[in-house]
Amino acid sequence: MKLFITGISTDVGKTIVSAIIVEALEADYWKPIQAGDLYNSDSHKIKNYISNDKTVIHENSYKLNTPASPHLAAELDGITINLKQITAPETKNHLVIEGAGGVLVPLNNSDCVIDLIQKDYKVIVVSRHYLGSINHTLLTIEALQNRKINIAGIIFSGDENKSSESIILNKTGVKCIGRIAQEPYFDQNVIKEYADLFRDNLLQLQ
């Protein structure tokens, strides 16, 4: 199973969600494009968050120096992101693939993050509540549905908002895999607790 983790915006909890899913399934992890924070990248964070010894963390296809939209970060590095250079690692294990920002974040002049999503991927959308997040969540799901991309479900991150969650689920018909509270911190123990909580729902996606 290949699960692609995307968010409705940046800083909504994609890496935490990725860590939880990786731990729950003892899956491999791959972030195709890392922009900025190369010495404390999302791959580094995943390694620190998980406690199983089965996960393999695969190399990024692109490591960009600037924490910016990938198209700009690549331009500043004097390169152009080429989708043909981004190939999923071969593994017999489950694979968790973490996107960059939201689905319409540009990678170059013609491609966006959504173009990284292959036919055999199942997408999990991470939504976090803030003013405007309902719109961002519905637009994200509509963009995926318009491409006939398989949406496995949605995970809500941060403080609970029952009204927002209810309207999003009712309007989209997308399954809620779970929710992550506004925790004071995340470490291996907290990640493992959520992994145990989410595991059954994740295994049902196969």
Accessible surface in RSA format (square Angstrom, percent):
REM  Atomic radii and reference values for relative SASA: ProtOr
REM  Chains: A
REM  Algorithm: Lee & Richards
REM  Probe-radius: 1.40
REM  Slices: 20
REM RES _ NUM      All-atoms   Total-Side   Main-Chain    Non-polar    All polar
REM                ABS   REL    ABS   REL    ABS   REL    ABS   REL    ABS   REL
RES MET A   1    50.82  26.3   4.44   2.9  46.38 110.4  18.00  15.3  32.82  43.5
RES LYS A   2    63.48  31.0  61.81  37.9   1.67   4.0  30.31  27.3  33.18  35.3
RES LEU A   3     1.28   0.7   1.28   0.9   0.00   0.0   1.28   0.9   0.00   0.0
RES PHE A   4     0.33   0.2   0.33   0.2   0.00   0.0   0.33   0.2   0.00   0.0
RES ILE A   5     0.00   0.0   0.00   0.0   0.00   0.0   0.00   0.0   0.00   0.0
RES THR A   6     0.00   0.0   0.00   0.0   0.00   0.0   0.00   0.0   0.00   0.0
RES GLY A   7     0.00   0.0   0.00   N/A   0.00   0.0   0.00   0.0   0.00   0.0
RES ILE A   8    13.55   7.7   0.00   0.0  13.55  32.7   0.13   0.1  13.42  36.4
RES SER A   9    38.15  32.2  31.54  42.1   6.61  15.2  10.28  21.9  27.87  39.0
RES THR A  10    90.38  64.3  80.73  81.8   9.65  23.0  56.13  75.4  34.25  51.8
RES ASP A  11   128.41  89.9  98.82  98.4  29.59  70.0  38.42  90.4  89.99  89.7
RES VAL A  12     2.57   1.7   2.16   2.0   0.42   1.0   2.24   1.9   0.33   0.9
RES GLY A  13    19.17  23.6   0.00   N/A  19.17  23.6  14.98  41.1   4.18   9.4
RES LYS A  14    16.56   8.1  13.70   8.4   2.86   6.8   1.53   1.4  15.03  16.0
RES THR A  15    21.97  15.6  20.09  20.4   1.89   4.5  12.33  16.6   9.64  14.6
RES ILE A  16    26.10  14.9  25.91  19.3   0.18   0.4  25.91  18.7   0.18   0.5
RES VAL A  17     0.51   0.3   0.34   0.3   0.17   0.4   0.51   0.4   0.00   0.0
RES SER A  18     0.00   0.0   0.00   0.0   0.00   0.0   0.00   0.0   0.00   0.0
RES ALA A  19     0.00   0.0   0.00   0.0   0.00   0.0   0.00   0.0   0.00   0.0
RES ILE A  20     0.41   0.2   0.41   0.3   0.00   0.0   0.41   0.3   0.00   0.0
RES ILE A  21     0.00   0.0   0.00   0.0   0.00   0.0   0.00   0.0   0.00   0.0
RES VAL A  22     0.00   0.0   0.00   0.0   0.00   0.0   0.00   0.0   0.00   0.0
RES GLU A  23     9.96   5.7   7.99   6.0   1.97   4.7   0.90   1.7   9.07   7.4
RES ALA A  24     5.27   4.8   0.00   0.0   5.27  12.0   0.00   0.0   5.27  14.0
RES LEU A  25    14.34   8.0   0.54   0.4  13.80  34.7   5.42   3.8   8.93  24.0
RES GLU A  26    71.41  41.0  71.41  54.0   0.00   0.0  14.02  27.1  57.39  46.9
RES ALA A  27     0.00   0.0   0.00   0.0   0.00   0.0   0.00   0.0   0.00   0.0
RES ASP A  28     4.24   3.0   4.24   4.2   0.00   0.0   0.00   0.0   4.24   4.2
RES TYR A  29     0.00   0.0   0.00   0.0   0.00   0.0   0.00   0.0   0.00   0.0
RES TRP A  30     7.63   3.1   7.63   3.7   0.00   0.0   4.45   2.4   3.18   5.2
RES LYS A  31    13.55   6.6  13.55   8.3   0.00   0.0   1.96   1.8  11.59  12.4
RES PRO A  32     2.28   1.7   2.28   2.1   0.00   0.0   2.28   1.9   0.00   0.0
RES ILE A  33     3.57   2.0   1.61   1.2   1.96   4.7   1.61   1.2   1.96   5.3
RES GLN A  34    10.01   5.6  10.01   7.3   0.00   0.0   0.27   0.6   9.74   7.4
RES ALA A  35    23.22  21.3   7.57  11.7  15.65  35.6   7.57  10.7  15.65  41.5
RES GLY A  36     0.01   0.0   0.00   N/A   0.01   0.0   0.01   0.0   0.00   0.0
RES ASP A  37    89.84  62.9  72.21  71.9  17.63  41.7  15.34  36.1  74.51  74.3
RES LEU A  38    46.66  26.0  32.65  23.4  14.01  35.2  32.87  23.1  13.79  37.1
RES TYR A  39   212.09  99.0 189.80 108.0  22.30  58.0 142.82 107.3  69.27  85.4
RES ASN A  40    83.23  57.4  82.03  79.3   1.19   2.9  26.54  63.9  56.68  54.8
RES SER A  41     5.49   4.6   5.16   6.9   0.32   0.7   3.06   6.5   2.43   3.4
RES ASP A  42    17.06  11.9  16.98  16.9   0.07   0.2   0.00   0.0  17.06  17.0
RES SER A  43    16.38  13.8  15.15  20.2   1.23   2.8  15.04  32.0   1.35   1.9
RES HIS A  44    81.53  44.6  78.26  54.4   3.27   8.4  52.05  53.6  29.48  34.3
RES LYS A  45    67.65  33.0  65.45  40.2   2.20   5.2  29.15  26.2  38.50  41.0
RES ILE A  46     0.00   0.0   0.00   0.0   0.00   0.0   0.00   0.0   0.00   0.0
RES LYS A  47   142.49  69.5 133.97  82.2   8.52  20.3  76.45  68.8  66.04  70.3
RES ASN A  48   100.01  69.0  86.85  83.9  13.16  31.7  26.10  62.8  73.90  71.4
RES TYR A  49    45.21  21.1  44.80  25.5   0.41   1.1  14.78  11.1  30.43  37.5
RES ILE A  50    15.25   8.7  10.59   7.9   4.66  11.2  10.64   7.7   4.61  12.5
RES SER A  51    57.71  48.8  24.01  32.0  33.70  77.6  27.62  58.8  30.09  42.2
RES ASN A  52    26.26  18.1   4.37   4.2  21.88  52.7  13.30  32.0  12.95  12.5
RES ASP A  53   148.09 103.7 109.88 109.4  38.21  90.3  47.96 112.9 100.12  99.9
RES LYS A  54   116.66  56.9 101.61  62.3  15.05  35.8  61.09  55.0  55.57  59.2
RES THR A  55    22.64  16.1   0.37   0.4  22.27  53.1   0.37   0.5  22.27  33.7
RES VAL A  56    78.11  51.4  74.97  67.9   3.14   7.6  78.11  67.9   0.00   0.0
RES ILE A  57    52.80  30.0  25.71  19.2  27.08  65.3  25.71  18.5  27.08  73.5
RES HIS A  58    35.00  19.1  29.84  20.7   5.16  13.2  20.14  20.8  14.85  17.3
RES GLU A  59   127.01  72.9 112.65  85.2  14.36  34.2  64.01 123.8  62.99  51.4
RES ASN A  60    20.16  13.9   5.96   5.8  14.20  34.2   0.00   0.0  20.16  19.5
RES SER A  61    41.59  35.1   6.82   9.1  34.77  80.1  10.12  21.5  31.47  44.1
RES TYR A  62    28.05  13.1  25.12  14.3   2.93   7.6  23.36  17.6   4.69   5.8
RES LYS A  63   111.26  54.3  87.67  53.8  23.59  56.2  47.70  42.9  63.56  67.7
RES LEU A  64     0.26   0.1   0.26   0.2   0.00   0.0   0.26   0.2   0.00   0.0
RES ASN A  65   100.25  69.1  81.67  78.9  18.58  44.7  23.37  56.2  76.89  74.3
RES THR A  66    41.36  29.4  39.89  40.4   1.46   3.5  27.45  36.9  13.90  21.0
RES PRO A  67    99.71  72.7  73.06  66.6  26.65  96.9  76.98  63.6  22.73 141.2
RES ALA A  68    32.84  30.2  11.17  17.2  21.68  49.3  25.25  35.6   7.59  20.1
RES SER A  69    38.02  32.1  23.56  31.4  14.46  33.3  29.35  62.5   8.67  12.1
RES PRO A  70     4.52   3.3   4.52   4.1   0.00   0.0   4.52   3.7   0.00   0.0
RES HIS A  71    67.56  36.9  61.38  42.7   6.18  15.8  36.98  38.1  30.58  35.6
RES LEU A  72    73.63  41.0  73.63  52.7   0.00   0.0  73.63  51.7   0.00   0.0
RES ALA A  73     0.00   0.0   0.00   0.0   0.00   0.0   0.00   0.0   0.00   0.0
RES ALA A  74     1.62   1.5   1.62   2.5   0.00   0.0   1.62   2.3   0.00   0.0
RES GLU A  75   117.76  67.6 103.16  78.0  14.60  34.8  37.54  72.6  80.22  65.5
RES LEU A  76   109.25  60.8  75.36  53.9  33.89  85.2  78.97  55.5  30.28  81.5
RES ASP A  77    47.84  33.5  18.03  18.0  29.81  70.5  15.43  36.3  32.42  32.3
RES GLY A  78    68.07  83.9   0.00   N/A  68.07  83.9  36.97 101.4  31.11  69.7
RES ILE A  79    76.25  43.4  62.82  46.8  13.43  32.4  70.63  50.9   5.61  15.2
RES THR A  80   101.39  72.1  83.32  84.5  18.07  43.1  51.95  69.8  49.44  74.7
RES ILE A  81     1.53   0.9   0.00   0.0   1.53   3.7   0.00   0.0   1.53   4.2
RES ASN A  82    63.28  43.6  59.50  57.5   3.78   9.1  17.66  42.5  45.62  44.1
RES LEU A  83    47.06  26.2  37.45  26.8   9.61  24.2  37.67  26.5   9.39  25.3
RES LYS A  84   180.01  87.8 152.17  93.4  27.84  66.3 103.63  93.3  76.37  81.4
RES GLN A  85   117.79  65.9  97.24  71.1  20.55  48.9  23.74  50.5  94.06  71.3
RES ILE A  86    23.75  13.5   5.08   3.8  18.68  45.0   5.08   3.7  18.68  50.7
RES THR A  87   105.15  74.8  88.60  89.8  16.55  39.4  71.51  96.0  33.64  50.9
RES ALA A  88    23.72  21.8  10.79  16.7  12.93  29.4  10.79  15.2  12.93  34.2
RES PRO A  89    28.05  20.4  13.99  12.7  14.06  51.1  25.19  20.8   2.85  17.7
RES GLU A  90   173.36  99.5 143.25 108.4  30.10  71.7  61.95 119.8 111.41  91.0
RES THR A  91    45.54  32.4   9.14   9.3  36.40  86.8  13.53  18.2  32.01  48.4
RES LYS A  92   222.82 108.7 177.86 109.1  44.96 107.1 128.57 115.7  94.25 100.4
RES ASN A  93    30.54  21.1  14.49  14.0  16.04  38.6  16.65  40.1  13.88  13.4
RES HIS A  94    38.64  21.1  36.31  25.2   2.34   6.0  19.65  20.3  18.99  22.1
RES LEU A  95     0.90   0.5   0.31   0.2   0.58   1.5   0.36   0.3   0.54   1.5
RES VAL A  96     0.42   0.3   0.42   0.4   0.00   0.0   0.42   0.4   0.00   0.0
RES ILE A  97     0.47   0.3   0.47   0.4   0.00   0.0   0.47   0.3   0.00   0.0
RES GLU A  98     1.89   1.1   1.39   1.0   0.50   1.2   0.00   0.0   1.89   1.5
RES GLY A  99     1.56   1.9   0.00   N/A   1.56   1.9   1.56   4.3   0.00   0.0
RES ALA A 100    15.50  14.3  13.16  20.3   2.34   5.3  14.86  20.9   0.65   1.7
RES GLY A 101    15.01  18.5   0.00   N/A  15.01  18.5   7.35  20.2   7.66  17.1
RES GLY A 102    11.23  13.8   0.00   N/A  11.23  13.8   9.52  26.1   1.71   3.8
RES VAL A 103     6.50   4.3   5.23   4.7   1.27   3.1   5.23   4.5   1.27   3.4
RES LEU A 104   112.33  62.6  96.16  68.8  16.17  40.6  97.71  68.6  14.62  39.3
RES VAL A 105    35.02  23.0  32.12  29.1   2.90   7.0  34.11  29.6   0.91   2.5
RES PRO A 106    48.51  35.4  48.51  44.2   0.00   0.0  48.51  40.1   0.00   0.0
RES LEU A 107     0.66   0.4   0.00   0.0   0.66   1.7   0.00   0.0   0.66   1.8
RES ASN A 108    23.23  16.0  12.33  11.9  10.90  26.3  12.12  29.2  11.11  10.7
RES ASN A 109   163.37 112.7 123.26 119.1  40.12  96.6  37.39  90.0 125.98 121.8
RES SER A 110    97.32  82.2  62.10  82.9  35.22  81.1  51.06 108.7  46.26  64.8
RES ASP A 111    33.48  23.5  32.83  32.7   0.65   1.5   0.00   0.0  33.48  33.4
RES CYS A 112    29.65  22.4  29.65  33.1   0.00   0.0   0.60   1.5  29.05  31.3
RES VAL A 113     0.08   0.1   0.08   0.1   0.00   0.0   0.08   0.1   0.00   0.0
RES ILE A 114     3.02   1.7   1.47   1.1   1.55   3.7   1.47   1.1   1.55   4.2
RES ASP A 115    40.63  28.5  26.50  26.4  14.13  33.4   8.50  20.0  32.13  32.0
RES LEU A 116    13.51   7.5   7.93   5.7   5.58  14.0   9.19   6.5   4.32  11.6
RES ILE A 117    17.81  10.1   0.19   0.1  17.62  42.5   0.19   0.1  17.62  47.8
RES GLN A 118    95.27  53.3  89.19  65.2   6.08  14.5  24.96  53.1  70.31  53.3
RES LYS A 119   215.90 105.3 179.67 110.2  36.23  86.3 131.28 118.2  84.62  90.1
RES ASP A 120    84.15  58.9  62.46  62.2  21.69  51.3  48.80 114.8  35.35  35.3
RES TYR A 121     9.11   4.3   7.01   4.0   2.09   5.4   2.06   1.5   7.05   8.7
RES LYS A 122    48.60  23.7  48.60  29.8   0.00   0.0  31.76  28.6  16.84  17.9
RES VAL A 123     0.00   0.0   0.00   0.0   0.00   0.0   0.00   0.0   0.00   0.0
RES ILE A 124     0.00   0.0   0.00   0.0   0.00   0.0   0.00   0.0   0.00   0.0
RES VAL A 125     0.00   0.0   0.00   0.0   0.00   0.0   0.00   0.0   0.00   0.0
RES VAL A 126     0.00   0.0   0.00   0.0   0.00   0.0   0.00   0.0   0.00   0.0
RES SER A 127     0.00   0.0   0.00   0.0   0.00   0.0   0.00   0.0   0.00   0.0
RES ARG A 128    67.09  28.2  67.09  34.2   0.00   0.0  10.78  14.7  56.30  34.1
RES HIS A 129    35.78  19.6  12.37   8.6  23.42  59.9  12.52  12.9  23.26  27.1
RES TYR A 130    83.30  38.9  61.16  34.8  22.14  57.6  75.78  56.9   7.52   9.3
RES LEU A 131   187.29 104.3 156.52 112.0  30.77  77.4 161.59 113.5  25.70  69.2
RES GLY A 132    34.49  42.5   0.00   N/A  34.49  42.5  27.52  75.5   6.97  15.6
RES SER A 133     1.81   1.5   1.63   2.2   0.18   0.4   0.00   0.0   1.81   2.5
RES ILE A 134    61.46  35.0  61.11  45.5   0.35   0.8  61.11  44.0   0.35   0.9
RES ASN A 135    83.16  57.3  78.47  75.8   4.69  11.3  24.71  59.5  58.45  56.5
RES HIS A 136    70.71  38.6  67.97  47.2   2.74   7.0  42.85  44.2  27.86  32.4
RES THR A 137     0.00   0.0   0.00   0.0   0.00   0.0   0.00   0.0   0.00   0.0
RES LEU A 138    46.07  25.7  42.85  30.7   3.21   8.1  43.14  30.3   2.92   7.9
RES LEU A 139   101.19  56.4  96.83  69.3   4.35  10.9  97.53  68.5   3.66   9.8
RES THR A 140     9.87   7.0   7.60   7.7   2.27   5.4   2.06   2.8   7.81  11.8
RES ILE A 141     1.40   0.8   1.40   1.0   0.00   0.0   1.40   1.0   0.00   0.0
RES GLU A 142    99.10  56.9  98.46  74.5   0.64   1.5  19.60  37.9  79.50  64.9
RES ALA A 143    21.06  19.4  13.69  21.1   7.37  16.8  19.64  27.7   1.42   3.8
RES LEU A 144     0.00   0.0   0.00   0.0   0.00   0.0   0.00   0.0   0.00   0.0
RES GLN A 145    85.08  47.6  71.50  52.3  13.58  32.3  29.87  63.6  55.21  41.9
RES ASN A 146   109.48  75.5  81.72  79.0  27.76  66.8  27.51  66.2  81.97  79.2
RES ARG A 147   119.73  50.3  96.01  48.9  23.72  56.5  36.63  50.1  83.10  50.4
RES LYS A 148   188.64  92.0 153.95  94.5  34.69  82.6 117.18 105.5  71.46  76.1
RES ILE A 149    29.03  16.5  16.90  12.6  12.13  29.2  21.02  15.1   8.00  21.7
RES ASN A 150    78.60  54.2  66.01  63.8  12.59  30.3  26.11  62.8  52.49  50.7
RES ILE A 151    30.83  17.5   6.96   5.2  23.86  57.5   6.96   5.0  23.86  64.8
RES ALA A 152    12.83  11.8   0.55   0.8  12.28  27.9   6.36   9.0   6.47  17.1
RES GLY A 153     0.00   0.0   0.00   N/A   0.00   0.0   0.00   0.0   0.00   0.0
RES ILE A 154     0.16   0.1   0.16   0.1   0.00   0.0   0.16   0.1   0.00   0.0
RES ILE A 155     0.19   0.1   0.19   0.1   0.00   0.0   0.19   0.1   0.00   0.0
RES PHE A 156     0.30   0.2   0.30   0.2   0.00   0.0   0.30   0.2   0.00   0.0
RES SER A 157     7.22   6.1   7.11   9.5   0.11   0.3   0.05   0.1   7.16  10.0
RES GLY A 158     1.50   1.9   0.00   N/A   1.50   1.9   1.00   2.7   0.50   1.1
RES ASP A 159   102.08  71.5  92.81  92.4   9.27  21.9  35.40  83.3  66.68  66.5
RES GLU A 160    93.29  53.6  63.63  48.1  29.65  70.6  15.38  29.8  77.90  63.6
RES ASN A 161    59.05  40.7  54.17  52.3   4.88  11.7   9.33  22.5  49.72  48.1
RES LYS A 162   154.90  75.6 145.09  89.0   9.81  23.4  89.64  80.7  65.26  69.5
RES SER A 163    87.71  74.1  73.86  98.6  13.84  31.9  45.20  96.3  42.51  59.5
RES SER A 164    12.12  10.2  11.98  16.0   0.14   0.3   0.13   0.3  11.99  16.8
RES GLU A 165    18.62  10.7  18.62  14.1   0.00   0.0   4.98   9.6  13.63  11.1
RES SER A 166    55.85  47.2  48.71  65.0   7.14  16.4  31.57  67.2  24.27  34.0
RES ILE A 167    69.83  39.7  68.78  51.2   1.05   2.5  69.57  50.1   0.26   0.7
RES ILE A 168     0.22   0.1   0.22   0.2   0.00   0.0   0.22   0.2   0.00   0.0
RES LEU A 169    49.48  27.6  44.29  31.7   5.19  13.1  44.54  31.3   4.94  13.3
RES ASN A 170   115.80  79.9  84.35  81.5  31.46  75.7  25.04  60.3  90.76  87.7
RES LYS A 171   138.23  67.4  99.88  61.3  38.35  91.3  53.44  48.1  84.79  90.3
RES THR A 172    25.66  18.3   5.67   5.7  19.99  47.6   9.96  13.4  15.70  23.7
RES GLY A 173    68.98  85.1   0.00   N/A  68.98  85.1  35.80  98.3  33.18  74.3
RES VAL A 174    16.40  10.8   6.80   6.2   9.60  23.1  11.32   9.8   5.08  13.8
RES LYS A 175    86.26  42.1  73.51  45.1  12.75  30.4  73.00  65.7  13.26  14.1
RES CYS A 176    46.50  35.2  28.66  32.0  17.84  41.9  12.23  31.0  34.27  37.0
RES ILE A 177     2.22   1.3   0.00   0.0   2.22   5.4   0.10   0.1   2.12   5.8
RES GLY A 178    15.64  19.3   0.00   N/A  15.64  19.3  15.64  42.9   0.00   0.0
RES ARG A 179    61.37  25.8  53.61  27.3   7.75  18.5  46.19  63.1  15.18   9.2
RES ILE A 180     2.28   1.3   2.28   1.7   0.00   0.0   2.28   1.6   0.00   0.0
RES ALA A 181    47.30  43.5  43.41  67.0   3.89   8.8  44.13  62.1   3.18   8.4
RES GLN A 182    97.85  54.7  73.73  53.9  24.12  57.4  31.92  67.9  65.93  50.0
RES GLU A 183    50.31  28.9  38.73  29.3  11.57  27.6   1.21   2.3  49.10  40.1
RES PRO A 184   121.01  88.2  78.11  71.2  42.89 155.9  91.49  75.5  29.51 183.4
RES TYR A 185   132.02  61.6 123.30  70.2   8.72  22.7  87.89  66.0  44.14  54.4
RES PHE A 186    52.52  26.3  31.65  19.6  20.87  54.3  31.65  19.2  20.87  59.7
RES ASP A 187    52.69  36.9  48.90  48.7   3.79   9.0  31.37  73.8  21.32  21.3
RES GLN A 188    77.99  43.6  75.38  55.1   2.61   6.2  19.54  41.6  58.44  44.3
RES ASN A 189   106.77  73.6 103.97 100.5   2.80   6.7  20.60  49.6  86.17  83.3
RES VAL A 190    19.67  12.9  19.67  17.8   0.00   0.0  19.67  17.1   0.00   0.0
RES ILE A 191     0.08   0.0   0.08   0.1   0.00   0.0   0.08   0.1   0.00   0.0
RES LYS A 192    93.39  45.6  93.39  57.3   0.00   0.0  62.94  56.7  30.45  32.4
RES GLU A 193   118.17  67.8 108.60  82.2   9.57  22.8  43.14  83.4  75.03  61.3
RES TYR A 194    20.73   9.7  20.07  11.4   0.66   1.7  14.87  11.2   5.86   7.2
RES ALA A 195     0.00   0.0   0.00   0.0   0.00   0.0   0.00   0.0   0.00   0.0
RES ASP A 196    72.33  50.7  52.91  52.7  19.43  45.9  26.51  62.4  45.82  45.7
RES LEU A 197   125.79  70.1 101.71  72.8  24.08  60.5 107.21  75.3  18.58  50.0
RES PHE A 198     4.31   2.2   4.25   2.6   0.06   0.2   4.31   2.6   0.00   0.0
RES ARG A 199    74.34  31.2  74.34  37.9   0.00   0.0  31.60  43.2  42.74  25.9
RES ASP A 200   101.79  71.3  99.14  98.7   2.65   6.3  27.02  63.6  74.77  74.6
RES ASN A 201    47.70  32.9  47.55  45.9   0.15   0.4   0.93   2.2  46.77  45.2
RES LEU A 202     0.00   0.0   0.00   0.0   0.00   0.0   0.00   0.0   0.00   0.0
RES LEU A 203    73.99  41.2  65.77  47.0   8.22  20.7  66.10  46.4   7.89  21.2
RES GLN A 204   124.62  69.7  92.86  67.9  31.76  75.6  41.30  87.9  83.32  63.2
RES LEU A 205    20.71  11.5  10.55   7.5  10.16  25.5  15.15  10.6   5.56  15.0
RES GLN A 206   123.77  69.2  70.19  51.3  53.59 127.6  43.62  92.8  80.15  60.8
END  Absolute sums over single chains surface
CHAIN  1 A    10243.8       8075.3       2168.4       5190.5       5053.2
END  Absolute sums over all chains
TOTAL         10243.8       8075.3       2168.4       5190.5       5053.2
